[in-house]
Every structure is written in structure tokens, then in C-alpha cells.
């Protein structure tokens, strides 16, 4: 059969708001022209993020009722721990209320002035937590991963040769850990191959540097390996995920993605001393070691989610839905990052709005206009999120200017995707009318969340 169907049926529905263009123009102004300030009651289709926006299954909702809310030693924690250990194989599992809390704990312990943390590409909170400790975050994505219009199977890969040259240059003693993000969110949700994970690990082992996976989309990455990498077609996604983790020394995870839940995260490690120090920080700032800032019912939902996410019917639908979205946009002539990844479609703002300079934030301008036209919220991943200025005040743009439309898991139907594609196409058809924007206020870290903007007149 050619028709892709959702491998689930709908039991509960939620009303979504329909607003007018006039209303949305007023709302954008009130929100300082930053989609993060928009209230959800005025969003028709919300693709700002796929984090924590999953529709949970009936089994997960039943699990919430069965959650054991004991402060210490909750049976829900041990179900969660067992589920995570079964996939990752790590000895120590430390829960946190979300991924950035896990990152904060890890980099408080491993970061600091003079330390350097490599990655294929750091995402925003990872970079923010590293830089907050005065450490430096550096990226080594493969060259083709920097080119939105080029097709390759594993554009999220680490540039292993560049990584090794860098280690030799700065010295292994200054690199406490190397991260690898799977899938590579900043690079367009692109997967990392098993061969690349192995090769990265081999280089790091030579210099005594541990490898940690940022594994919030581990199941999607494993599914791409099954589809695209020789020797894995007949392995289960679970087996592939287990092999991925076998090359790592630890991980951080925002379980709000492939945990198929609305909150949660964890640190996994085989290092007893690191685990003990992490637990000390956890107790000070998050909660006891068997809940880590989470309601125990959420741990119950995660334990079930980690089983459901490995279902290959679900993953076929998940990746297929995103591909369908991308295919529709390409049919309309809209320039996107290719191939589509596992969780989102990324517009290529450089080609979409050629007349807007990077320092005038073309991706942000597109995101604002798509909301104005269709009530659809998205997220810029370009010069707003990762741009910076040199010592002379000159704008330094990232490799790509993107607009991410992240698709929440098990939430939207085919007609929602078609509506979104039509709205984007309408903006593209009128792209010459797009205007650049400027920042009128920003915080020192992670500015895209709370910065305030105005259109350039």
C-alpha cells in the first residue's frame, strides 16, 4: 500500500484556535515579534518544538494513575531505570526534570574556564550550559552537513579527522568529554552513522577522552541506520540503539523527545565517581536520586515510552510523516534542507529570502510571516540562535540559516501537515515582501528564547 497511515487511533481530541490575520498581526507586536512570547491559546499549529509536546498513549496515561509518588525509593523510578538500562547499558542512571538540567549538572562537573567540549554540533541549551561555566563549545560536523541543498545519508556525522587535529592542537588534557548529538538537531535533524560513532570513539580512546551521546532522538537515529547503513537492515531498532550506546561512556537525554513523554531527562554513565558527584548536585538543585525533580508518575510514563518508541511501525510513520511534509514543500518549490530528518522540516532561509542579510535574521523574518499568514509557530535556527559578533562588532553567521518546523509526535494528522505546507508556500510565493528584523533587547545567554525584535524600516 502506498498510503501512509498513523499506527494509532484517536481517543481524545483538543480544540485548536483559529485566528484572523488581523488578530495575529496584533499578537506578534504584543509578543515583541518573538514567537516564544506568543501564548499557546493563539497558535493554530504549533511546530516550535517537538520537545514535551508528544501525545501520550493510553498505556502511558494508565501508567500515570499507577505512579508511585514516594519521595525515596519509588517503584516508578526503578521501572524507569530498568527501561533505560535495557537500552543504554549504562550502570548509573540519574534522573532530571529535563535535558538541560542533566546538561547543567554534567558541565558543572566537567566544564569550567580553559575546558573545551567538542561535538558534531551542539544544540542551544548544550552550548549554553557549556558556555555558562566559561568553557568553550566547538563543532566538527562533516562538511556536507553544512550544505542544506546537498543530499547524503548521514549528514549529522562528526568530521573525525578535524576532531583529531583539534585534539592534537589544544591537548587532550583540556578536553574533559566529547559530545555527539544523535540525531544532529542543529544540522537539520540529520542522523549519525554507526561507522562514524565507532570511528569517533576510536580517536577519543586513543587520547583518553570519554564520549557522551546527546541522545534525545536515539530511536530516530537508530531507525535511519537500519534504513541506510549496510549490515543493519535485519537488526531491530533496539539492537541498533544498544550498539550505539555500547561505544559511548555516557549520555545526556531530554526524554521529552524519544521518551515519548511530556517531561523528563537523565544522565547515564559508567563512571562511578562522576555519578556520585552528579547525584550530589542533583539532590541540591533537582531532587532526590530516585525522582530528580520529576513527579514519579512521569517516570512511569517514560518507562512505557521507552518501549513504545522502539516500535518500528511507529518509527516508519514518524519518519514518513516528516518526509511527506518535506516532499509537499519541495512540490511547491520551497527550498528546504535535504534530505528530511527524523523530527522536523527545516526551511533554507538563505535561498528562501536571498534579499535579507544574515545580520537581519532572514529565518526569524520567515517564521514571523508564517505565523502571520497561517497561525503556525516555528523556530529560527540560524543567526538569532547561533550568530555572534567578533571583536570589531562584525556579525559572524553560522553555517546555515534555517527555520525549523518540528513535528510533535502522534499529534497532527495529514491535513494539519498539508495546511502548514500551504501556508509556507504562500509566504514563499510572496517572499520578496519579507523584511529583515533587528534585536532591540537580548539576554547574555540563549537569547532566542527571550530577545525582543522590531522590523527594519
C-alpha positions as CSV (number, residue, x, y, z in Angstrom):
1,X,0.0,0.0,0.0
2,X,1.2,3.5,-0.9
3,X,-0.8,5.4,1.7
4,X,1.0,6.1,5.0
5,X,-1.4,5.7,7.9
6,X,-1.0,6.6,11.6
7,X,-0.3,3.4,13.5
8,X,-2.8,4.5,16.2
9,X,-6.4,5.7,16.6
10,X,-7.6,8.9,18.3
11,X,-9.4,8.6,21.7
12,X,-9.4,12.2,22.8
13,X,-9.3,15.5,20.9
14,X,-8.3,19.0,21.8
15,X,-9.8,22.1,20.2
16,X,-7.3,24.3,18.4
17,X,-7.8,28.0,17.9
18,X,-8.4,29.6,14.6
19,X,-7.5,33.3,14.4
20,X,-7.5,36.0,11.7
21,X,-4.5,37.7,10.1
22,X,-5.5,40.9,11.8
23,X,-5.5,39.3,15.2
24,X,-2.2,37.7,14.5
25,X,-0.5,40.9,13.4
26,X,-1.6,42.5,16.8
27,X,-0.4,39.4,18.7
28,X,3.0,39.5,17.1
29,X,3.5,43.1,18.0
30,X,2.5,42.4,21.6
31,X,4.9,39.4,21.6
32,X,7.9,41.7,20.7
33,X,8.0,39.8,17.3
34,X,9.3,36.7,19.1
35,X,7.3,33.5,18.7
36,X,8.4,32.3,22.1
37,X,6.3,35.1,23.7
38,X,3.1,34.1,21.9
39,X,0.5,32.4,24.1
40,X,-0.5,28.9,23.0
41,X,-4.2,29.9,23.0
42,X,-3.4,31.8,19.8
43,X,-1.5,29.1,18.0
44,X,-3.3,27.0,15.4
45,X,-0.5,24.6,14.5
46,X,2.5,24.6,17.0
47,X,5.8,23.4,15.5
48,X,8.0,25.5,17.7
49,X,9.4,22.3,19.2
50,X,8.9,18.5,19.3
51,X,10.1,18.5,22.9
52,X,7.5,17.6,25.6
53,X,4.7,18.0,23.1
54,X,4.0,14.3,22.4
55,X,0.5,12.9,22.6
56,X,0.9,10.1,25.1
57,X,-0.6,6.6,24.6
58,X,-3.5,5.1,26.6
59,X,-0.9,2.9,28.3
60,X,1.1,5.9,29.4
61,X,-2.0,7.6,30.7
62,X,-2.9,4.5,32.6
63,X,0.7,4.5,33.9
64,X,0.2,8.0,35.3
65,X,-2.5,6.7,37.6
66,X,-0.3,3.9,38.7
67,X,2.6,6.2,39.6
68,X,4.2,5.7,43.0
69,X,4.7,9.2,44.4
70,X,7.1,8.0,47.2
71,X,9.8,10.6,47.8
72,X,12.5,8.0,48.0
73,X,12.7,4.5,46.5
74,X,9.7,4.9,44.3
75,X,8.9,1.8,42.3
76,X,8.2,4.0,39.3
77,X,11.8,5.1,39.4
78,X,13.0,1.5,39.3
79,X,10.8,0.8,36.3
80,X,12.3,3.9,34.6
81,X,15.8,2.9,35.5
82,X,15.3,-0.7,34.2
83,X,13.9,0.6,30.9
84,X,16.8,3.0,30.3
85,X,19.5,0.5,31.3
86,X,17.9,-2.1,29.0
87,X,18.6,0.3,26.0
88,X,21.7,2.1,27.0
89,X,23.6,-0.5,29.2
90,X,24.9,2.3,31.5
91,X,25.5,1.3,35.1
92,X,24.3,4.6,36.6
93,X,21.1,6.4,35.6
94,X,20.4,9.8,37.2
95,X,17.0,11.3,36.5
96,X,16.5,15.0,35.9
97,X,13.4,17.1,35.1
98,X,14.6,17.7,31.5
99,X,17.6,17.5,29.3
100,X,19.1,21.0,30.1
101,X,19.0,20.1,33.8
102,X,21.1,17.0,33.0
103,X,23.5,19.2,30.9
104,X,23.8,21.7,33.7
105,X,24.9,19.0,36.2
106,X,27.3,17.4,33.7
107,X,29.0,20.6,32.6
108,X,29.1,22.0,36.2
109,X,31.3,19.0,36.9
110,X,33.3,18.8,33.7
111,X,33.3,22.3,32.3
112,X,35.0,25.5,33.5
113,X,37.4,28.1,32.2
114,X,40.0,26.6,29.9
115,X,38.0,23.5,29.1
116,X,36.8,22.7,25.6
117,X,33.9,20.4,24.7
118,X,33.7,19.2,21.0
119,X,30.5,17.9,19.4
120,X,29.3,17.2,15.9
121,X,27.0,20.2,16.5
122,X,25.9,21.5,19.9
123,X,22.3,22.4,20.2
124,X,21.3,25.6,22.0
125,X,20.9,24.5,25.6
126,X,24.0,22.3,25.4
127,X,26.1,25.2,24.2
128,X,24.5,27.5,26.7
129,X,25.3,25.2,29.7
130,X,28.9,24.7,28.5
131,X,29.5,28.4,27.9
132,X,27.9,29.4,31.2
133,X,30.7,27.6,33.0
134,X,33.2,29.6,30.9
135,X,34.2,26.5,28.9
136,X,34.2,26.6,25.1
137,X,31.9,24.6,22.8
138,X,33.2,23.7,19.4
139,X,31.6,21.9,16.4
140,X,33.0,19.4,14.0
141,X,30.2,18.4,11.7
142,X,31.2,16.8,8.4
143,X,31.5,19.3,5.6
144,X,28.4,18.1,3.7
145,X,26.4,18.6,6.9
146,X,26.9,22.3,6.4
147,X,25.3,22.3,3.0
148,X,21.5,22.5,3.1
149,X,20.9,21.6,-0.6
150,X,23.2,18.5,-0.8
151,X,21.8,15.0,-0.2
152,X,23.7,12.4,1.8
153,X,22.7,9.6,4.1
154,X,24.5,10.7,7.3
155,X,24.9,14.5,7.2
156,X,25.0,14.6,11.0
157,X,28.4,12.8,11.2
158,X,31.4,14.0,13.1
159,X,34.4,15.2,11.0
160,X,36.7,12.7,12.7
161,X,39.9,14.0,11.0
162,X,39.2,17.6,12.0
163,X,38.4,16.4,15.6
164,X,41.7,14.5,15.9
165,X,43.7,17.5,14.5
166,X,42.0,19.7,17.1
167,X,42.8,17.3,19.9
168,X,46.4,17.4,18.9
169,X,46.4,21.2,18.7
170,X,44.8,22.0,22.1
171,X,45.8,18.9,24.1
172,X,43.6,16.1,25.4
173,X,44.0,17.3,29.0
174,X,41.8,20.3,28.1
175,X,39.0,18.2,26.7
176,X,37.1,16.5,29.6
177,X,34.5,15.0,27.3
178,X,33.4,14.9,23.7
179,X,29.7,15.0,22.9
180,X,27.9,13.6,19.9
181,X,24.3,14.7,19.1
182,X,22.1,11.9,17.6
183,X,20.2,12.9,15.6
184,X,22.0,16.2,14.8
185,X,19.3,18.8,15.6
186,X,21.1,21.9,14.6
187,X,22.2,20.3,11.4
188,X,18.7,19.6,10.3
189,X,17.8,16.5,12.3
190,X,20.3,14.5,10.3
191,X,21.4,11.1,11.5
192,X,24.9,9.9,12.5
193,X,26.1,6.5,11.2
194,X,27.3,3.7,13.3
195,X,30.6,3.7,11.5
196,X,31.0,7.3,12.4
197,X,30.2,6.7,16.1
198,X,32.8,3.8,16.1
199,X,35.5,6.0,14.4
200,X,34.9,8.9,16.8
201,X,35.2,6.6,19.7
202,X,38.4,5.1,18.4
203,X,40.0,8.5,18.1
204,X,38.8,9.6,21.6
205,X,40.0,6.3,23.2
206,X,43.5,7.0,21.8
207,X,43.6,10.2,23.8
208,X,41.8,9.1,26.8
209,X,38.7,11.3,26.2
210,X,35.3,9.9,27.1
211,X,32.4,10.0,24.6
212,X,28.9,11.1,25.7
213,X,25.9,11.0,23.4
214,X,23.3,13.7,23.5
215,X,20.7,11.0,22.7
216,X,17.3,12.7,22.9
217,X,16.4,11.3,19.5
218,X,18.3,8.0,19.7
219,X,15.5,5.8,18.3
220,X,15.0,8.0,15.2
221,X,18.8,7.9,14.7
222,X,18.8,4.1,15.1
223,X,15.9,3.8,12.6
224,X,17.9,5.8,10.0
225,X,20.9,3.4,10.5
226,X,18.5,0.5,9.8
227,X,17.3,2.1,6.6
228,X,20.5,3.5,5.3
229,X,23.6,1.7,6.7
230,X,24.9,-1.5,5.3
231,X,24.7,-4.5,7.6
232,X,21.8,-3.2,9.8
233,X,18.6,-3.9,7.7
234,X,17.9,-7.1,9.5
235,X,18.6,-5.8,13.0
236,X,15.9,-4.4,15.3
237,X,16.0,-0.8,16.2
238,X,16.6,-1.8,19.8
239,X,19.6,-3.8,18.8
240,X,21.0,-0.9,16.8
241,X,20.4,1.5,19.7
242,X,22.1,-0.8,22.1
243,X,25.2,-0.9,19.8
244,X,25.2,2.9,19.5
245,X,25.3,3.2,23.3
246,X,28.0,0.5,23.6
247,X,30.5,2.8,22.1
248,X,29.8,5.6,24.5
249,X,30.9,6.2,28.1
250,X,27.8,8.1,29.0
251,X,24.9,10.2,27.8
252,X,22.6,13.1,28.5
253,X,19.0,12.9,27.3
254,X,16.0,15.2,27.1
255,X,13.4,12.3,27.4
256,X,10.8,14.8,26.2
257,X,11.6,13.6,22.7
258,X,12.2,9.9,22.2
259,X,10.9,9.1,25.7
260,X,7.5,10.0,24.2
261,X,6.5,11.9,27.3
262,X,5.8,15.5,28.3
263,X,8.8,15.9,30.7
264,X,11.9,14.2,31.9
265,X,15.6,13.6,31.2
266,X,18.6,11.8,32.7
267,X,22.4,11.4,32.8
268,X,23.7,7.9,32.0
269,X,27.3,6.9,32.8
270,X,29.6,4.0,33.7
271,X,31.8,6.3,35.8
272,X,31.1,5.7,39.5
273,X,32.9,8.8,40.7
274,X,31.1,11.1,38.2
275,X,27.8,9.5,39.1
276,X,28.3,10.2,42.8
277,X,29.2,13.8,42.2
278,X,26.2,14.2,39.8
279,X,23.9,12.8,42.5
280,X,25.2,15.3,45.0
281,X,24.3,18.2,42.6
282,X,21.0,16.5,41.8
283,X,20.0,16.5,45.5
284,X,21.0,20.1,45.9
285,X,19.1,21.5,42.9
286,X,16.7,19.0,41.5
287,X,15.5,16.4,44.0
288,X,16.3,13.0,45.5
289,X,18.2,10.5,43.4
290,X,15.0,8.4,42.7
291,X,13.0,11.2,41.2
292,X,15.3,14.0,40.1
293,X,12.7,16.8,40.1
294,X,10.1,14.8,38.4
295,X,6.7,13.6,39.6
296,X,7.1,9.9,39.9
297,X,4.1,9.3,37.6
298,X,6.2,11.0,34.8
299,X,8.9,8.3,35.4
300,X,6.1,5.7,35.0
301,X,5.1,7.3,31.6
302,X,8.7,7.4,30.5
303,X,9.3,3.7,31.3
304,X,6.4,2.9,28.9
305,X,7.5,5.5,26.3
306,X,11.0,3.9,26.0
307,X,9.3,0.7,25.0
308,X,6.8,2.3,22.6
309,X,9.5,4.4,20.8
310,X,11.3,1.3,19.6
311,X,8.2,0.1,17.7
312,X,9.2,0.1,14.0
313,X,5.6,0.7,12.8
314,X,5.7,3.9,14.9
315,X,9.1,4.9,13.6
316,X,8.1,4.3,10.0
317,X,5.2,6.6,10.4
318,X,7.2,9.2,12.3
319,X,10.0,9.5,9.7
320,X,7.4,9.1,6.9
321,X,5.3,11.9,8.2
322,X,8.2,14.3,8.2
323,X,9.3,13.2,4.7
324,X,5.7,13.7,3.4
325,X,5.9,17.3,4.9
326,X,9.2,17.9,3.1
327,X,8.0,16.4,-0.2
328,X,5.0,18.7,-0.2
329,X,7.2,21.8,0.3
330,X,9.5,20.7,-2.5
331,X,6.5,20.2,-4.7
332,X,5.6,23.8,-4.1
333,X,9.2,24.8,-4.9
334,X,10.1,25.8,-1.3
335,X,13.8,25.4,-0.6
336,X,14.4,23.1,2.4
337,X,17.3,21.2,3.9
338,X,17.6,17.8,2.3
339,X,17.1,15.0,3.0
340,X,14.4,15.5,5.7
341,X,15.4,14.3,9.1
342,X,13.6,12.4,11.8
343,X,11.7,15.1,13.7
344,X,11.4,18.3,11.6
345,X,11.5,20.0,8.3
346,X,14.0,22.9,8.0
347,X,13.5,25.7,5.6
348,X,16.7,27.0,4.0
349,X,16.4,30.7,4.7
350,X,19.4,31.7,2.6
351,X,17.6,30.5,-0.5
352,X,14.1,31.4,0.7
353,X,14.9,35.1,1.4
354,X,18.0,35.9,-0.6
355,X,17.5,39.6,-0.2
356,X,17.8,39.6,3.6
357,X,21.3,39.7,5.1
358,X,22.2,37.2,7.8
359,X,22.6,40.1,10.3
360,X,19.0,41.0,9.5
361,X,17.9,37.4,10.6
362,X,16.1,36.0,7.5
363,X,15.0,32.9,9.3
364,X,13.3,34.8,12.0
365,X,11.6,37.0,9.4
366,X,10.2,33.9,7.7
367,X,9.0,32.4,11.0
368,X,7.1,35.6,11.8
369,X,5.4,35.7,8.4
370,X,4.4,32.0,8.5
371,X,2.6,32.8,11.8
372,X,1.0,35.9,10.4
373,X,-0.3,34.0,7.4
374,X,-1.3,30.7,8.9
375,X,-1.1,30.9,12.7
376,X,1.7,28.4,12.6
377,X,4.6,28.7,15.1
378,X,8.1,27.6,14.2
379,X,11.7,28.3,15.4
380,X,14.6,30.0,13.8
381,X,17.9,28.1,13.9
382,X,20.4,30.5,12.4
383,X,21.9,33.9,13.2
384,X,19.5,34.6,16.1
385,X,20.2,31.3,17.8
386,X,23.9,30.9,16.9
387,X,25.1,34.1,15.4
388,X,27.7,36.3,17.2
389,X,29.9,39.3,16.8
390,X,33.7,39.4,16.6
391,X,35.9,41.9,18.5
392,X,35.2,44.5,15.9
393,X,31.4,44.1,16.1
394,X,31.1,42.3,12.8
395,X,28.4,39.7,12.5
396,X,29.6,36.1,12.3
397,X,26.8,33.9,10.9
398,X,26.5,30.1,11.5
399,X,26.9,27.7,8.6
400,X,23.2,27.7,7.8
401,X,20.2,29.9,8.2
402,X,17.3,27.6,8.9
403,X,13.7,27.7,10.1
404,X,12.7,24.5,11.9
405,X,9.2,23.2,11.8
406,X,9.4,20.5,14.5
407,X,6.5,18.0,14.3
408,X,5.2,16.8,17.7
409,X,4.9,13.1,18.0
410,X,1.5,11.5,17.4
411,X,-0.2,14.9,17.4
412,X,-1.0,16.2,13.9
413,X,-2.8,14.5,11.0
414,X,-2.2,14.6,7.3
415,X,-4.5,17.7,6.9
416,X,-2.5,19.6,9.5
417,X,0.7,19.0,7.6
418,X,-1.0,19.9,4.3
419,X,-2.3,23.2,5.8
420,X,1.2,24.0,7.1
421,X,2.8,23.4,3.8
422,X,0.3,25.6,2.0
423,X,0.9,28.5,4.4
424,X,4.7,28.2,3.9
425,X,4.2,28.1,0.2
426,X,2.1,31.2,0.3
427,X,4.9,33.0,2.2
428,X,7.4,31.7,-0.3
429,X,5.4,33.0,-3.2
430,X,5.4,36.5,-1.7
431,X,9.0,36.2,-0.3
432,X,10.2,39.5,-1.9
433,X,7.9,41.3,0.6
434,X,9.7,39.8,3.6
435,X,11.5,42.4,5.7
436,X,14.6,42.0,7.9
437,X,14.4,42.3,11.7
438,X,16.7,43.7,14.4
439,X,17.2,42.8,18.0
440,X,16.2,45.7,20.4
441,X,16.9,43.7,23.6
442,X,18.7,40.4,24.4
443,X,19.9,38.5,27.4
444,X,23.6,37.3,27.7
445,X,22.7,33.6,27.2
446,X,20.3,31.7,24.9
447,X,18.9,35.0,23.6
448,X,16.5,33.5,21.1
449,X,14.1,32.5,23.9
450,X,13.5,36.0,25.3
451,X,15.0,38.6,22.9
452,X,12.8,41.3,21.6
453,X,12.7,42.4,17.9
454,X,11.4,45.1,15.6
455,X,11.1,45.1,11.8
456,X,13.8,47.1,10.0
457,X,12.1,50.1,8.3
